[in-house]
């Protein structure tokens, strides 16, 4: 990562201070991320970059998984299931959290599409 050892040591020292104080005004870390000091070397660092890997919600469906217009009317032949119609994740998205709804609603949407449900 080409980070000078002195900079990494200073960052670790600041982190440990924030753990002791139970508050991080510099980066706004939550209490859960201030629970452990970094004290036993060696320390390892990795580059982490933010990216969008999934969007949740956006489409509204009826109980038959038919996608609705802004007026609340079904769009003929258009069905949706899974994360595109949203999901419950609480404070944090857990990997695999949407699988059960995707399977359940995907099956329902597929059945409706195969049956040719009229909009």
C-alpha positions in Angstrom: 0.0 0.0 0.0 3.1 2.2 0.1 2.1 3.7 3.5 5.0 4.8 5.6 5.4 2.7 8.8 5.3 5.9 10.9 1.9 6.9 9.4 0.4 3.4 10.1 1.8 3.5 13.7 0.2 7.0 14.2 -3.1 5.8 12.9 -3.1 2.8 15.2 -2.2 5.0 18.1 -5.1 7.4 17.3 -7.5 4.4 16.9 -6.5 3.1 20.3 -7.1 6.5 21.9 -10.6 6.6 20.4 -11.2 3.1 21.8 -10.2 4.3 25.3 -12.4 7.5 24.9 -15.3 5.4 23.5 -15.7 8.2 20.9 -14.2 8.9 17.5 -14.8 12.5 16.4 -12.4 12.3 13.5 -14.0 9.5 11.5 -17.3 9.0 13.3 -16.8 5.3 14.0 -19.7 3.6 15.8 -19.2 2.1 19.3 -19.1 -1.4 17.8 -16.0 -0.4 15.8 -14.4 1.0 18.9 -14.5 -2.1 20.9 -10.9 -3.4 20.5 -7.5 -1.8 20.6 -4.9 -2.8 18.1 -2.0 -3.8 20.3 -0.3 -7.0 19.1 1.9 -6.7 16.0 2.3 -7.5 13.2 -0.4 -5.2 11.7 -1.6 -5.8 8.2 -3.3 -3.3 6.0 -5.4 -3.7 2.8 -6.9 -1.2 0.4 -10.7 -1.1 0.5 -12.7 0.8 -2.0 -16.4 1.6 -1.9 -18.6 0.6 -4.7 -22.3 -0.1 -5.3 -22.8 -3.9 -5.5 -26.6 -3.9 -5.2 -29.5 -1.5 -5.1 -32.6 -2.4 -3.2 -36.1 -1.4 -4.1 -37.3 0.8 -6.9 -40.2 -1.2 -8.3 -43.6 -1.6 -6.7 -45.5 -4.8 -7.2 -48.9 -6.1 -6.3 -49.5 -9.4 -4.4 -49.2 -11.2 -7.8 -45.7 -9.7 -8.3 -47.0 -7.6 -11.2 -45.0 -4.3 -11.6 -47.2 -1.3 -11.0 -47.2 2.1 -12.8 -47.1 5.3 -10.8 -50.9 5.2 -10.9 -50.9 1.8 -9.2 -52.0 -0.1 -12.3 -50.3 -3.4 -13.3 -48.0 -3.3 -16.4 -49.1 -6.1 -18.6 -46.5 -8.9 -18.8 -44.0 -7.3 -16.4 -43.3 -9.1 -13.1 -40.6 -8.6 -10.6 -39.1 -10.4 -7.5 -36.0 -10.2 -5.3 -34.0 -7.1 -4.3 -35.5 -4.9 -7.1 -38.7 -4.7 -5.1 -36.9 -4.2 -1.8 -36.2 -6.3 1.3 -35.8 -6.0 5.1 -32.2 -5.6 6.2 -32.3 -3.6 9.4 -29.2 -1.5 10.1 -26.9 -3.5 7.8 -27.4 -5.7 4.7 -26.4 -9.3 5.4 -25.1 -11.4 2.6 -27.8 -13.8 1.5 -30.5 -11.9 3.4 -32.7 -11.6 0.3 -32.4 -15.1 -1.0 -35.6 -16.4 0.7 -37.8 -13.5 -0.7 -36.2 -13.8 -4.1 -37.0 -17.5 -4.3 -40.5 -17.2 -2.9 -41.5 -14.1 -4.9 -39.5 -15.4 -8.0 -41.6 -18.5 -7.9 -44.8 -16.6 -7.6 -43.8 -14.1 -10.4 -42.8 -17.0 -12.6 -46.1 -18.8 -12.0 -48.1 -15.7 -12.8 -46.1 -15.0 -15.9 -46.5 -18.6 -17.1 -50.3 -18.5 -16.4 -50.6 -15.3 -18.4 -52.3 -13.4 -15.6 -54.1 -10.5 -17.1 -53.1 -7.1 -16.0 
